[in-house]
Amino acid sequence: MSGVDAEFLALPLSALADAALTRARELGASYAALRVVSLHGHHLSLQDLEVESSATSVDVGLAVRVVHDGCWGFAAGLALTTDEAPRLAERAVAVAVASRPVSTERVELADEPVYAGVTWSSPYELDPFAVADGEKVATLVDLSERLAAGDGVSATHASVQSARESVFYADSFGTSTTQTRVRIHPVLSAVAVDRAQGGFESMRTLAPPAAAGWEYVLAPSTGLEDEVAQLPELLREKVKAPSVRPGVYDLVVDGSNLWLTIHESVGHATELDRVLGYEAAYAGTSFATTDKLGTFAYGSPAMHVTGDRDTDWGLASVGWDDEGVAAQHWDIVRDGVLVGYQTDRAMAALRGLGRSNGASYADSARHVPLQRMVNVSLQPDPDGGGLDALLSRVEDGIYVVGDNSWSIDMQRYNFQFTGQRFYRIEGGRLAGQVRDVAYQATTTDFWRSMEAVGGPATFYRGGALNCGKAQPGQVSAASHGTPAGLFRGVRILNTVAEAGH
């Protein structure tokens, strides 16, 4: 069923574009773009086998953005009519004109080829919005019942979040694109209560969000059913596990944890608008300033990080971004050295970096497109081995699995991360779980301590559906593929002791 949503294609997209762009040109805009956006969302959750919530959202609208006399202008509305489209163009130009007296620099856009009448769709088999709510509930109930039947499980929670996003873009240069993206994320978690000690522990599945349809939920490759079967035993072991002794350890970090460290310490740090100080909302600015480009040792020679918007499984993958730039793949860190950033057309032109690499996105018609995180991934060693090969190189260490809480400063530099579960490594082998673990480092110390990465067999496709940025706030989805990694001499904290207990 993969393809552009038929209901969206039935809208008067070309007529809206003609009306808006013609009026913007008449008013002297050097660049004008119309976007029509349709976003359908659904979130379903169960607590202990009972439906806790089921919420469906529909957000449809259109927007016009212009550059007039070197200034941005923007206006958005709800009515998909050829009367509304030129009215929005007039308002957008008026905003640009009003901004001119307080603007300190002129907007220039990096060049991009024209793409006329092109379409793209993310790969999916079954549109989640074509599946009856009753079938979705039955699936989550079945998985929850299996989880609740496990020895020692005191409570369960299940949820699935899905979205279908269709976007039409047309600009005054001649580009027009129509796209549909589908994404989904099923999660199950369990709680075990230690009545003897008066505490509790929780654990959840590691199946990541995916650019896929409903078929992903129970596909064997997702591994969700296997995880549900294994969670009770893993949780029982966690409840009985000793609390970690703080100190300095060698770490093997599984991709199911490392993806979030990449997101926070590499992904946000290499957004060029943050680097240049044009953006600081949510995640602050960045230490990875442009004077470091091409020379700065971000990490060890084993570190090869790429940005892309074109992998089949990527949550941020598109055919073209919200400024009509075609999807690409490029290096951000190569052989441990900072060599690239994520850019939109204005940021690329501002720093003379040539072509934008297509990082522009807005999460609805109501919001202005801005530079957003792409799929940022650590590449595996093509000749690397599996997890056992990394573990065998560690005499005394900790293996980290699954993401949990995180904390990082506003320069993307000092951080600490926790996880779902942790194992002692003794003599190159796993030696049982420990708990209350967090690892702490600076971004550069951590990535420079990476001695090796695993091969393709250790590769994990993590990601987030709710990365926040901007004011007013927007959310976007991005994937982070990563192998397991071996890190030497990382500081480990005991989270219970750090909390003063």
N, C-alpha and C positions, 0 to 999 in steps of 0.2 A: 504493500500500500504506500510505500515511500513515494512522496511527491508533494508538490505545492497544494495546499488545502483548496479544494474546489469551490467551497463557499466564499473564500477570500477572492479567488479569481473572478467571481461573478460581480464583484464591486466595480464601480466605474473608475478604475484606477487611471487609465490614460486620459480620460476627460478631466479628472481632477488635476493631473499634472499639467496638462495644457493650460488650464485656466489659471493656475497659480504661477507657473513659470512665465507665461506671457505677461501677466500683470507686474511681476517682479522686474522683468526686463524693461518694461515701459517706465518704471520708476527709477531706473538707473542702477540696479543691482549688478555687480560684476560676477556674482555667483549666487545661484538660488537652487534650493533643493526642496522637494516635497517628499515627505514620508507618510505612508498610511500603515498603521500598526494594528494588528489584532492579536491579543494575548489572552488565551484561555488557561486558567490554572485550576487545579483541584488538589486539596489536601484531605486525606482520610486518616483517622487515627483510632486505635482501639486500646483501651486499658482493661487488662484482665478479661479479655474475650468480649467485652461490651464496647459498642461504638461510642467513642468519646466525642468525636466531632467529624463532620463532613462538610466541607466548604468549597463551593465552586465560585470562581470569579471570571468575569469577562470584561476586558478593557479594550475598546476600539476607538480610534481617533485619527486625526491627521495633523500634520505640523508643517510649517514652512520655515526654513532657515535661510538667511541671506548674508552676503557680504556687500555692504554699501559704503562707499567712501572709506574703505579700509576697516570698517567696524562690523561686528556680528550683530544680527537682529534675529529674533525668534518669536514665533507665535503659534499657538496650538488651539484646536477646537474639536468638537464632537460630531458635528453635522458633516456627513460625507456628500456634499453637494457642490455643484459648480458655481454656486453663489458664495459659499463659505470659503472655498479655496482662494480666490483672488482677494477676499476681505482679509484673510490671514496674511497673504503676501504684503498687503498694504500695512498691516500692523507690524509685521516683521521689519519692513523698511523704516517705519516710524521709530521703532526701538533703536535701530542702527543710527538713525539721524540724531536721536536724543543722546546717544552714547558718545558721539563724536567729540564734544567739548571736553570730556573727561578721559578719553582714551590716550594712552601714552605711546602706543605703537600701532602700526598698521597690520591688519591680518593679511597674510599671504598664504596661499595653499600650494603645497607641493604638486607637481604635475602628475597626472595619471591618465593612461589610455581610456578611450571611450568604450563602454560595453552597452550595446543597444539591444533591448528586448531579451535579456538573458534570464534564466531561472535556475534555481538550485534547491535541493532539499536534503536535510540530514537523513541518514539511513534509519528506517524503522519499518516494522512489519505490521504492527497493529496499533492504530491510533488509540491512546488511552481514553480519549473522549468518545470512542465508539464502543467501549466496554461498559456494560451496565453496572451501576453502583452495587447492586446486589452480588454480582460476580466478584467484584473487588473485595467486598466485605467478606464473602465466603472464603476467598483465598487467604486473607489475613487471619480469619478465625481459625482456619485449618493449621496454618503455620504457628499461631499462638497456642493452640491446643497441644501441638507436639512439643513446643517449648515448655509450657506449663507442666507437662507430664514428667519432665526431668526431675530427678531426685534433688531436693534442696532448693528448687525454684519457688520463691515466695510471691513474686509478682511479675507480670509481663506487660510489655507495651509494644505496639506495632503501628507502623505508619507507612504511607506511600504518598509521595508528592510528585505531581506530574504537571507538565506545561506543554502547550502548543503555541508557537509564536510565528506569525506570518507578517512579513514586512515587504512593502513596495517602496522603492526609492527611485526618484527621477530627478535629474539635475539639468541645469541650463547648458552644460557642456555636451549633453546628448546621451548620457548614461541612463539606463532604466533597468532595474533589477527587481525580481520577485522571488521571495524565498520563504520556506517554512522550516522551522526547527522544532523537534520534539525531544523532550528530556524527561527522565523519571528517576526516582530514588526510593527504593523500599528499605525500611530499617526495622529490625526487631531487637528488643533488649529484654534482659531478665535481671531480677534482683534476688539476692540470697541474703537472709538475715542470720547472723551469728548470735543466737539467743544467749549462749553461754558468756560471750564477751560483750554483748550489748551493742554490736556494730553491724554493719551491712556492707555488701559489695555489689557492684553492678557490672554488666558486660553487654556489649551489643555487637551485632553483625558488622562485618567489614566490607560487604558488597558496596561499591561506591556508586554515586550517581552516574548516569550514563546518557549519552545522546542516543536514545533508543525508545521503543514503544513498550506497550504492556507485555510483549513477549519476553522482555528482559527479566521480569519478576521471577519466573519459574524456569528460565533457561538453565540447563546444566552448567554452562560456562559461567553463569553468575555466581554459582556456589551457595546460594541462599539456603536451600534445603539442607545441604551438608552442614552449613554453619549452625543452623537451628538444632541439628542433631548433636553437635559437638559442644554447644555453649554450656549446658548444665554441668558437664564434667569439668570443663575449663573454669567455670565459676566456682565450683566446689573447691578446686585446687587453689584458686585465688583467695578464697575465704580463709583457708588454712595456712597460706603462705606467710613466711616471716617478713617483717618490715626491713627494708633495705638499710644497710649500713652506709652512711654518706661517705663520699670520698671521690677519688679520681679513678675512672675505669675506662677500659677500651669498650666501645659500643659497636654492636651490629644493629643497624636500624633498618627494619623492614620497610618496604615501600608503602605499606598501609599506614605508617607513621610519617615517613620522610616527605610524603607529598605535601603535608601541611607546613613543614619547615621550609620547603621550597617556595610555597605560596607566600609566606610571610617574609622570609629573609632574602629571597631572590625576585619573586614575582613583583611585589609592591616596590621593592627597592630599585627596579629597573624600568618603572613607568616614567617616561621622560618628563611629563608634566610635574610629577613629584620631585624629580631630580632638580628641575629648574625653579621650583618654588611656586608654580602656578596652582598647585593642588596640595592641600594638607589635611583634608577632611578624613576622618576615621583612622587612616594609617599614617598620617604625618608626611614628612618629606623623605629625604634619602641621603645616606652617606656616599652613595655611588655617583659622585659628581662627574661632570663631563671632562674635567682635566685628567681624570683617571682612565678615560677610554683608550683602549689599546695597550696600556702598560700596567694596569693595576692587577695584582695577584688576588683575585677574589677567593680562590680556593687552590687546591692542589692540582697537579697536572692531570689527575684522574677525573677532574670536573669538566664535563661538557654539557652545557645547558642550552637548549634551543627554545625559541618562541615559534608558534605557528597558529594559523587559523584554518588549516586544511587537512588535519588528520580525521579519518572517518569516525573515530570514537570521541573526538574532542567536544566538550561542552561549549567551548567558545568558537567552534568551527563554523564557518559560513562560506558562501561563494564570494560575497562582496560585503564590505563593512558598511556602516551607515554614512560614509562619505563617498561610496562608489569605488572603493579601492579593492582590487582582487586579493583573495586569500593567498598568503605566502608562508614560507618556512625559512627561518634564519637563525644564526648563532647569537646568543647573548653572552655566554661564557665559553671560551674554547681553550683547552689545555690549561684551565685554571685562570685565564686572563679575561677581564671584562672587555668585550668587543662589540656589544650592541645594546640597544634599548628597544622598548615598545613605543611606537609613535603613531600619531594621527597626522593628517595633512598639514595642519597649522604648526604643530610642534616640529615636524621634520623640516619644514621650510624655515622656521625660526632659527634652527641650529645648522642649517646648510647640510643636512644629512641625506639629501637626495629624496628619493621616493618614500612616501609613507609605507610602513609595513602593515597597514590595515587594522589598526587597533581602535577605531571609532565605534561607539555603540551607545544607544539610549534604550532604557528598559520599557519605554512606552512613548506614545506620541506626545504626551504631556511634558516630557523631559528633553532637554537639549542633549544631542550626542556629545560625548566627550571621550577622551582616551581611556580605555578600559583594559584590564588584564586579558591577555590572550592565553592560549594553552602554553604553559611554561613547563618544560620537562627536562629532567636529568637523564642523559642517555646511558644505556647499559654498555658494558664492555663486550664487544661482539665475540671476543674469545674467552669471556669470563665464565666461571662455573656457577653452580647453584648455591643455595644458602649454606650447605655443609662446607663448601670450600672456603667461605668467609669465616664461618665459625671455627674451622680448624686452625685459623691463624691467631686465635685469641686464647690465652692461658687463663686470664682472670678478667671477666667482663660481664656485660649485660646485653641481652637481646631485647629490643623494643618492638612491640607489635600494636598496631591500631592507634588512631589519633584520639586525643581527648582535649583537655584545656591547653591554652597557650597564652603567653604574655611576651610582648616585644615593644621596645621603646619607639618613640616617634621619629627616629632616624633609621629604623629597621636594622638596629645594630646589636643591642643587648637583649637576650631572650632567654626564656625557659619554656620547655614543653613537657607535657606528660603523655600518657598513652593508655591503651585499653588493658594491656597485660605486659609483664616483664619476666624474663627468665635469667637466672644466673648462668654464665658460661664458665665452665671449669675444665681446663685441659682440652679445649677445642670442642666440648660437647655441652648441650643443654643440661642443666642440673636442677630443674624445678623452678616454679614461679617465686618471685618476690613481689612485694607491693610497696605503695607509698613512694613511688619513684618519679623524679623529674630530672631532666638534664638541662644544664645551664651553660651558656657560652656567649661570646660575641660572634656575629655572623662570620667574620673573616677567620677567627681562630677555629671555629667549627669546620668550615669548609676547607681550610688549609690542613686540617688534621685528617681529612679523608684519604686513607691509604689506598683503598680499592673500592670498586663497585662490582656488583654481581653481573652475571650474564643475562641474556634475554629471558631465561627461565625464572628469574626473580622479579621481572618487570610487573609493576602494579599501576593500574590506571585510576588514580585518585582524583578528587575534585570537589568543588563546592558549588552549590546553587545560589548562594546568598552573599556573595562578596559585595561589601558596601563601599560606596564612594560618593563624593559630591555633596553639595547643599543647594537645593533640596536633595535628600538622599536618593540614590538609585542602587539597585542590586543587579548583579550580572553573574553568569555561570562561567566557570573556567575549569579545565582539566589539567592535571599534573601527573604525567607518567614518570615513573622512577623505578630503578632497580633497588635492591638492598645495598647498603653501603657500610664499609668498615671505617670507624673513626677511632683515633688513638688519643688517650689521655683527656677524656671529657669529664667535667665535674658533675657528680650526681648528688642531688639533694634528697633528703627525706622529707616528704611533704607534710607529714604529721608533725615532725619536730619543728619544721619551719613555721607551722601554724601555731606553735606554742602549746601543743598538747603532749 
